[in-house]
């Protein structure tokens, strides 16, 4: 999509790659890039050819969070309006997208950039990458979903430490505490990401989208709620073309050729 000024966007063999492209400021988020991210996520949602999305950063960083220099030029800036218009729509779109999102964390993920990484469904990071809830360092509090994702991923004690102290968590530790799926040397990052995208590009996309909705719902539901919702979702999955293909492949003792529908 050539219309993007601060993003790179490509689709190839079912894989959409969205790259934050402000490397000179470690992919810090200004107004324009946040609106472009919203547009890019709308594009992947509408594109039936896209079955998995990769979000990453250009250069040495994944995303350093809000561009403080750009924000300082607006003296009447409202944090409330900024979050509702710029950041929250991105996080909602990522969590509501009925397709898997792989975060390719190639460097620092700080502040809202950390939140952006945590909103992904699968997170693969270079060992050199760090995750920092940097808000406290300028007297702010976590936003863009971090207060939701962190305690569910690492527990309340570690989440409090990260948020209240701005602790740097390296990728190896992040994997150990369940914050990310995998930490690999930088030279192996693309290969590790590809192992996920190769799978998801040929997986039953409709079912994966339903699984994503189920897991989102489970964080605020009772067991009885989820038993009922599982039954409802299974009825939908059971009418899919991929279910019919999966059963046929099993009976014919061959590998299934899922269409994602």
C-alpha positions in Angstrom: 0.0 0.0 0.0 1.8 3.1 -1.3 -0.5 5.4 0.6 1.4 4.8 3.9 4.0 7.3 4.8 5.3 5.7 8.1 4.5 2.0 7.5 5.7 -0.6 5.2 2.8 -3.0 4.2 3.0 -6.1 2.1 1.1 -9.3 1.4 2.7 -12.5 0.1 1.3 -16.0 0.2 -1.3 -15.3 2.8 1.1 -13.4 5.1 0.6 -9.6 5.6 3.6 -7.8 7.1 3.1 -4.4 8.8 6.4 -2.7 9.6 6.6 0.5 11.6 8.9 2.6 9.6 10.4 5.5 11.6 13.8 4.0 12.3 15.4 7.3 12.9 13.3 7.7 16.1 13.2 4.0 17.0 9.7 3.7 15.4 8.2 6.1 18.0 4.5 6.7 17.5 3.3 10.1 16.2 -0.3 10.9 15.2 0.1 9.9 11.6 1.6 6.4 12.2 -1.2 5.5 14.7 -3.9 6.4 12.2 -2.0 4.5 9.5 -1.8 1.4 11.8 -5.6 1.6 12.2 -6.0 1.7 8.4 -3.5 -1.2 7.9 -5.4 -3.4 10.4 -8.7 -2.6 8.6 -7.0 -3.6 5.3 -5.9 -7.0 6.7 -9.4 -7.6 8.2 -11.0 -7.1 4.8 -8.5 -9.0 2.7 -9.6 -12.6 2.4 -6.1 -13.5 1.0 -4.5 -12.6 4.4 -4.5 -15.5 6.8 -1.8 -14.3 9.2 -0.3 -10.9 10.1 3.2 -10.0 11.2 3.8 -6.7 13.1 7.4 -5.6 13.4 9.7 -2.5 13.4 12.3 -1.2 10.9 15.9 -0.9 12.0 17.1 -1.5 15.6 13.8 -1.1 17.5 10.4 -2.6 17.5 8.7 0.5 18.9 9.9 3.0 21.5 6.3 4.2 22.3 4.9 7.7 22.1 7.0 10.2 20.2 7.4 12.7 23.1 9.1 15.3 20.9 6.1 15.3 18.6 3.6 15.3 21.5 5.4 18.2 23.2 4.5 20.5 20.3 0.8 20.3 21.2 0.3 22.1 24.5 -3.4 21.4 24.7 -3.0 17.7 24.1 -5.5 15.5 25.9 -4.3 12.1 27.0 -7.9 10.9 27.1 -8.7 11.9 23.5 -5.3 10.7 22.3 -5.9 7.2 23.7 -9.5 7.0 22.5 -8.7 8.2 19.0 -5.2 6.9 18.4 -4.1 4.0 20.6 -7.2 2.2 21.8 -8.6 1.6 18.3 -5.3 -0.2 17.4 -5.4 -2.5 20.4 -9.1 -3.3 19.9 -8.6 -4.0 16.2 -5.7 -6.4 16.9 -7.6 -8.3 19.5 -10.8 -8.4 17.4 -9.0 -9.4 14.2 -10.2 -13.0 13.4 -6.7 -13.9 12.2 -3.5 -14.6 14.1 -1.0 -11.8 14.6 2.7 -12.6 15.1 4.8 -9.9 16.8 8.3 -9.9 15.4 10.1 -8.0 18.2 13.5 -7.0 16.7 14.5 -4.5 19.4 13.2 -2.4 22.2 9.5 -2.4 22.9 8.8 0.4 25.3 5.6 2.1 26.6 2.8 1.9 24.1 5.3 -0.1 21.9 5.4 -2.7 24.6 1.6 -2.7 24.7 1.5 -3.1 20.9 3.8 -6.2 21.2 1.7 -7.7 24.0 -1.5 -7.3 21.9 -0.1 -9.8 19.4 -1.3 -13.5 19.6 2.2 -14.9 19.2 5.4 -13.0 20.2 8.8 -13.9 18.9 11.7 -11.7 20.0 15.4 -11.4 19.3 17.5 -12.1 22.4 18.7 -8.5 22.2 15.1 -7.1 22.5 13.8 -5.6 25.7 10.3 -5.0 27.0 9.9 -1.9 29.2 6.8 -0.4 30.7 8.5 3.0 30.6 5.5 5.2 31.5 6.4 5.6 35.2 9.7 7.2 34.2 7.8 10.3 33.1 5.1 10.1 35.8 2.5 8.3 33.8 0.7 5.0 34.1 0.5 2.1 31.6 -2.0 2.4 28.7 -2.9 0.8 25.4 -3.8 -2.4 27.1 -0.7 -3.1 29.2 -2.6 -3.1 32.5 -4.9 -5.8 31.0 -2.3 -8.0 29.3 0.6 -8.0 31.8 -1.1 -9.5 34.9 -2.7 -12.1 32.8 0.6 -13.1 31.2 3.0 -12.8 34.1 0.9 -12.5 37.3 0.1 -9.4 39.4 3.4 -9.3 41.3 5.7 -9.2 38.3 3.3 -6.9 36.5 3.4 -4.4 39.4 7.2 -4.5 39.4 7.4 -3.9 35.7 4.8 -1.1 35.7 5.9 0.7 38.9 9.6 0.5 38.4 9.9 0.6 34.6 12.0 -2.6 34.8 13.8 -3.7 31.7 12.9 -7.3 30.8 15.2 -9.0 28.3 13.8 -11.4 25.8 15.3 -14.5 27.4 13.6 -13.6 30.8 10.4 -12.6 28.9 10.2 -16.1 27.5 10.9 -17.7 30.9 8.1 -15.8 32.7 5.6 -16.4 29.9 5.6 -12.9 28.4 6.6 -14.1 25.0 6.5 -17.4 23.1 10.1 -17.5 21.9 13.5 -15.7 22.2 16.1 -16.4 19.6 19.4 -14.9 18.4 18.8 -11.9 16.0 20.2 -14.0 13.1 17.5 -16.6 13.6 14.6 -14.1 14.1 13.2 -14.3 10.6 13.4 -18.1 10.5 11.6 -18.3 13.9 8.8 -16.0 12.7 8.5 -17.9 9.5 7.9 -21.2 11.4 4.8 -19.6 12.7 3.6 -17.8 9.6 4.2 -21.0 7.5 1.8 -22.8 9.9 -0.8 -20.2 10.2 -0.9 -19.4 6.4 -2.2 -22.9 5.8 -4.1 -23.5 9.0 -8.0 -23.4 9.5 -8.2 -19.6 9.8 -11.9 -19.5 10.6 -11.4 -21.8 13.6 -8.3 -19.8 14.8 -10.4 -16.6 14.7 -13.0 -18.3 16.8 -10.4 -19.6 19.2 -9.1 -16.0 19.6 -12.6 -14.8 20.5 -13.0 -17.6 23.0 -9.8 -16.9 24.8 -10.6 -13.2 24.9 -14.0 -13.9 26.4 -12.6 -16.4 28.9 -10.7 -13.7 30.8 -14.0 -12.3 32.2 -16.3 -15.3 32.1 -17.3 -18.2 34.4 -16.8 -21.8 33.6 -20.5 -22.2 32.9 -20.3 -19.2 30.5 -17.5 -20.8 28.6 -19.1 -24.2 28.5 -22.1 -22.6 26.8 -19.9 -20.4 24.5 -17.8 -23.4 23.5 -20.9 -25.2 22.4 -22.0 -22.2 20.4 -18.6 -21.8 18.8 -18.2 -25.5 18.0 -21.5 -25.4 16.1 -20.1 -22.6 14.0 -16.7 -24.4 13.4 -18.6 -27.6 12.6 -20.2 -25.9 9.6 -16.9 -24.7 8.1 -15.4 -26.0 4.9 -12.2 -26.7 6.9 -14.0 -29.0 9.2 -15.3 -31.0 6.2 -11.8 -31.0 4.7 -10.2 -32.1 8.0 -12.5 -35.0 8.4 -12.1 -36.1 4.7 -8.3 -35.9 5.0 -8.3 -38.0 8.2 -10.5 -40.7 6.6 -8.4 -40.6 3.4 -5.1 -40.7 5.4 -3.7 -37.6 3.8 -2.6 -34.1 4.9 -5.5 -31.6 5.0 -5.6 -28.7 2.5 -7.3 -26.0 4.6 -8.7 -23.0 2.8 -9.2 -20.9 5.9 -13.0 -20.8 5.5 
